[in-house]
Amino acid sequence: MAPRHKIIAPRLLAGLVAASLLAAPVANAQAPAGYTSVPPDEARVLGLEAIRLGRPEIAAEIATSLLAQDKTDSFAHFLMANSLMRMGQGKMAERATKQSYRYAKTPEQAYQSAHLAANLAFQRGALTTAQWWLRQSAEAAPDAGRKNTSIAQFRAVKARNPWRVKLAFSLRPSDNVNSGSTGQYNIINGLPLVGSLSADAQAVKGLVAEAAINMGYRLRQSATSETVLGAEISTRRVHLGKAEKARLGGDPGFGSDRLALSLREDWQPQGSKHRFSVTGTVGRQSYQSGNDYGFYGATLGHRTAISANSLIDSAVEAEQREGQDARRGDRSFALRSTLIHQRGNDDLIMATLLASRFDTAVQGRSGTMLGAQLGYTLAKALGPVSIAGTLGFQKAQFDGYTIAAIEVPGGRSDKTGYAQLQLQVNDISYAGFTPQLRLRHQRTTSNVSRFEVRETSVTLGLVSKF
């Protein structure tokens, strides 16, 4: 079928192309002297030829005429972006590229537009913006080769970029948003006493929404070390149904907020397989229910390869909390060591040992925890789904624990077991982010029934594929 509109263009570079210097697309118009009318498809070819021949100003006029005919013409916006880029108008070229991506009708158009946008952003030093567009180009790539190229370029820009930004968001329906007791009575093993638990001390059903942003800026980098300034902002909010609010006499507020600033130094001596890090942190933890506190602490990390396929990642943490009244001067210490092993089929095994100590001036609330965790991640997806699983166990002991001035015989003792299954749906994604579903069941047994806790939850979040 013949096109309804034609493009009016001048004759240029005779013998090479019937090039076009567009006036305006006019349906069935007669071309003025020195001009020729061509169909839009031919004008697009001529626009590319003008770019190839080093005449971006001609390509820009072709793009202008095409856009006058159709403002949603992705190719015309892309041609305009290329022309402006070659004429040194980078910011205007970026705007045109965004329009080209917006109106893209095929994966090829989306890929080319996103990739050009990434190049333009990189040229002006906007590395974070370049990373975003490289994510988009990888997502739109028509074939595996160009997808892998975009991912490799993304990682190269990320390594060069002094900024690090990580966003996290999740929704989690849970049958126990407050770590409440599974029963309504408080029974202490070894004592003939039975107490009643308030409604908010019992398990409460609800929907937990969590969001966090972690930012880092590399202050210094050398061949063996780097210094990074970081910030973390996170929030947790819990939505309760009408029935739960009625049972509780309102919304007690199970939400919290956290703000932390950190300074981290990483270094690896020349020729060494050992990598070290030290991090100082200061911040504030706030709760809707009160008992807010400020904190400061330090973490010492160490990572070393023990074979071609195995490494050990360890950390020692210490934190001082400064709250009000009895909470002033709380301290916590933690030790973690993880063995990470990659099997011959690329599956990952992660075995972790945990230990922590919490000291407080509140009688009987100081405690020690020991734990272990085993994780397994399949390297190959089952269909469109990547799978990882985790099993864990922890034991906590609180010597001298008291309730209403009555000391629990032998102290309070809690045992917690949990199982988690993580599913990542790879066929559904946006800009390299894909949904992740986490199923978790956790149960705690205790000699104080207030701390007999059971929770089953489903968490829906987003994670990066690369």
N, C-alpha and C positions, 0 to 999 in steps of 0.2 A: 504494500500500500504506500502510495506517495505521501510524504509528510505534508501536513496542513500548512506549516510555516516554513519560510526560508530565511536565511541569514544574508544580509547585504554586506559585502566585504570588498576591499580594494584588491586589485591584482598586484601581487608582490613576488619578487624572486621568480620571475617567469622561467620555466624550464625545470624548476625544482618542485614548486608547489603552486597551486592556485590559492595562495595564502589569503588570509582574511584579516582585515582591519575593520571590525564591525562598527556599523553605525547603530542600527537597531534591528531586531527581528521584525519583519513586516510581512504579513501574510499576502502572498501573491503580489508583492510590490515590484515595481520596475526599478532596477539598480541604476543609480546615477552614473555619469561618465567616470570611468576608471574603477568602477566597482563591479562585483559579480554577486549574484544570489546563489547561495548554496544551502542544501538541507542541513538541519542541526547536526545530524550524525557526521556529515562531512566536515562541518565546522569544528567539531570536537577533534577530529583527526588533524585538521589544519592547526588547531591550537597547540596540540602536542608537537607538531612539526616546528611551529614557531619557537617553542621552548628549546627543542633540539638544536635549532639554528641560532640560538642566542638572541632571540628577539622577544623578551618577556613582555615588553610594552604592547606588542601585537597580540600575544596570548591573553593579556589582561583585557583588551578590548573585545576579543572573542568571548571571554568569560562574561563580560558586562552585558553583551548582547544576549547570550544564552540565558543569563539570570533575569533579564528584562522579559524574556519569554516565559521563564519558569523559575520562580524564586526557590523552589525546592529541588533544583537540579544539583545533585551531589557532585557530579563530575565538574560542573561549571564552578562551584565553590572550590573544588580541589585545584582546578586549573588557575583560578584566581590566586589561591594560596601559593602555588608554585611560582607564578609570575611576580607576586609581591616579594616573595623570599629572594628572588634573583635581582630584584630592584632595590634590595636593602631595607625593605619595610617589614621587619620581622614581626612586630606586634600586630599589624594589620593582617599579615599572613596567618598568624595563629588564630585570629578571629575567623578568618575564612575557612581554615582547616576545621575548626569546631563546627561550623555550619555544614561542612562537607560530611563530617562524621554524623551529625544530627540527622541529616537527610539520606544517609546511606541506605540503599535498598538491597545490596548484596554483601556477602562477607568480604569480597575483594575490595569494594568501595570502603567499607568500614576499616579494614586492615590498612589500606593505603593511607586513609585519612588520619588514623590514630598514629601510625608510624611517622608520618610527616609532622604531626603535632608534637610527638616526642622529640624528634630531631630539632625542631624550632625551639622548644623549651630548653633542650640541652645546650643549644648554641648561646642562649642568653643566660645560662648558668642556673636556671630554675630546675634543679635536679629532682626535687620531690615531684614537681609537676611532670617532668619527663618520665619518672617511674610510673606515675598514674597512667599516662598514655601508652607506655609500653605494656602495662597490664591489659589495657583495652585492645592493643594490637595483637597480643598473644591470644586473647579471648576470641577475636574475630578472624584470626589467621585461617585461610582456606585449606591449608595443608600442614602436616606435622613438621616439615622442615622449617617453614617460616614461623611456626609457633615456637619451636625450640630456639630459633634465632632471637625472637623477641624476649623469651625468658632469659637467655644468656645475656642479652643486652641489659635487661632489667637488673640482673644480679651485678653486672659490672658497674652500672650507674649507682646502685645501692651501696656497693663497696666504696665508691668514690664520694658519695654524699655524706657530709658531716651530720646531717639530720637523720634521726630515726623516729618514726611515728608508728605506733601500733594501737589499733582500735579493737575493742572487744565488746560484744553485746550478746546477751542471752536471755531467754525466757525459760522459767523452770516451774512447771506445776509440781507441787509437792504435798504429801500428806502430813508433813511435819516441818513447817517453815521456821519454827522457834526452838528446835531440839527439845521439845517437851516430852514429858513422860507418857508412856503408853497406858498408864492407869490413872485412877483418880485418888489413890491413897498413897501415902508415903510410909513404907514399911522398911525397918532397919533390921537386917539379919542379926540375930543374937540379942535383940531387945524386944520386950513384950509391949511395944508401943506402936500405935497406928495413928497417923495424921492424915488430914485431908489436904489435897493439893488445889490451889486456886486454878481457875479456868485457864489463865495464861501460862501456867506451869505445866499444863497438859498439852499434848500434840495438837497443833492448829493447822488446818488445811488452808492452802492459799497459792497464789501465783507470785513467784519471785522474779523480778526484773533486775538485771545487773548490767552495768556499763562501765567501761574503763578506757582511759587513754594513757598510754605510756610514751613519753617523748624523751629523746636523747640528743645531745649535741656534742660532737667530737671536738674537744678543745685543742687537742694535740695528737699527732701521730708520727711514729718513726718506724723503722724496720722491725723493732722488737717490742714496742709498747704503744699504748694510746691512753688518753684521758678523756672521759666522757661525763658531761653534766646531764643529769636526768631529772624528770618530774613525772609523778604518777598521780592521777586523779581518778577515783573510782566511787561509784555509788550503788547502793542496794536498796530497792524498794519492794514492799510486799503488799499485794492486793488481796484483801479478804472478801469472801462472799457475804451476803446479808445474813445468812444463818450463823456464820462464825462471829460476825460482829455482834449479833444479838446475844450469842452465848457468852461472849467476852465483855458485854456491856459497853461496846464501842471498839475503836481500833487502838490497841496499845502502842502501836508503832514499833515494828520490828526492823525498820530500815537503818541504814548506817552510811557514813561517808568517810573517805580517807583521802588525805593529801600528803604527799611525801616528796621531798627533794633529796637528790643523791649526787655523790661525786665518786666515780669509779676509776681506778687505775688498773689496767691490764698489762701484763708483760710476760714475755717468753724469752729467756736468755738465748743468745745466738747459738744454734746447733743443739739446743736442748729439746727434749720431748715433753718437758714440763711447762705448763702455762699457769700463771698465778693471777689472782685479782684481789683487790681490797676495795671495799665500798663503805663509805660513810653515809648515813641516812638520818634525816630529821623530818618530822611531820606531826600530823594530828589525826586522831581517830575520833569520830563523833557518832553518837547513837541517838536515835529519836527518843529512846527511853531514858537518856541521861548517861551519867558515868563516863563523860568524855575524858580523854587524856591526850597529852602530848607525848612524843617519844623521840628518842635518838638512839642510834645503834651503829654497829659495824659488822661487816661480813668479810671473812677471808675465804677465798675459793682456790681450788687447785684441780687441774685436769691433766691427766697424763695417759698416753697410749701404752698399753701393756702387751699388745700384739698388733698385727696388721689389721685385725677385725674387732679389737676390743679396746675400751678405754674406761678409766675410772674418773668420775666427776664428783668432787666432795666440797663441802662448805661447812664452816663454823660461823654461827651467828650469835650475837649478843645484843640485847635491847633493854634500855632503861625507860620506864614509863613514869610520867609525872602527872598525876591527877589531883583530885581533891580528897581531903580527909584520909581515910584508910588506904586509898589507892596510891597515895604518894609513895614513890620509891619502889614500885613493883619492878622486878627484873625477870628476864627470860633468856635462856641459853638453848641453843639447838645445834645438833650435829647431824649431817646427812651425808651419805656416801652411796653413789649409784654406779653399778657395773653395767655398761652398755656393750652388748655384743651383737655383731651382725653375722648372721649365719650364711652358709654358702648359697642359699636361695634368696639372700638379701632381707629375710625377715629379721626383725629386731627383738632382742630380749633385753629387758631392763630389770635388774634386781637392786632394790634399795633397802638400806638399813637406816633407821631413824632413832634419835634419842633427843629428849628435851627436858628442861628443868624450869619450873616457874616458881619464883619466890615472891611472897607478899607478906605484908604485916598483918593481914586478916587471918585470924586463928584458923588453922586447919585447911586453908585454901592453897597452900604451897604444895606442889606435886611434881612427880617425875613420870615421864612417858617413854616407853620403848616400843618400837614398831618395825615392821617389815612389809615390803610391797614387791609384787612381781607383775611385770607388764609384758605383753607380747603384741607386736604389730606385724600384720601381714604385709609383705612388700607388694604382692599382686592383689589387685582388687578382685572381688567376686562379682562379676558383672560390672555394674556402675558404682559399686559400694566398696570403699576401703574400710577395713575392720581392725580394731585394736581392743584389747581387753586388759583389765587390771584386777588383781586380787590383793587384799591387804589385811593386816591385823595389827592392832595396837593394844597395849596394856598400860593403864595409868594408875598410880598409887598416890593417895593423899593422906599422909600420916597425921594423926591428931584431928581428923575431921569431926566437926561438931554440928549438931542441929539442936537449936533451942537450948544451948549450953550443955547438951548431952553428947558425950564423945562416942563416936562409932567404934565398936570393938575392932581392933586391928586396922583401923583407918578405913577410909573409903577406897574401894577397889573397882575399877571399870575395865571391861574388856570389850573391844570394838572390832568387828569384822565387816568387810565391805567387798562388794563385787561391782565392777563397772564394765559396760560394753559401749564402745564408741564407734559410731557409723558415720562415714563421710560420703555424701552423695556427689560423685565427681561429674556426673552428666548435667547437673544444674549449677550454674555459676554465673557470676557477674564480675568483670574486671579481675578475674583470677581468684575471687572469693567464692567459697562453696558452703552450703549448709552442713552442719554437723549435728548429729543427734546423739546424746549421751544418756544411757539408761543406767541408773545406779540404785543399789539397795544396800542399806547400812543398818546394822543392829548393834546395840550396846547393852550388855548385861552388867549389873552392878549389885553390890550388897546393900545399896540404898536405892529403893525402888524409884525415887524421884529421877534417877539417872538411867532407868531402864528405857532406852530410846530405840525406836524403829522408824526408818524413813525410806520411802520409795519415791524416786523423782525421775522426771524426764526433762532433759535440758536441750533446748534448741538454740544453736549459736551459729556464727560464721567464722570460718578459718581460711587462711590463704593457702592456695594450692602450690605456690612457689615463693 
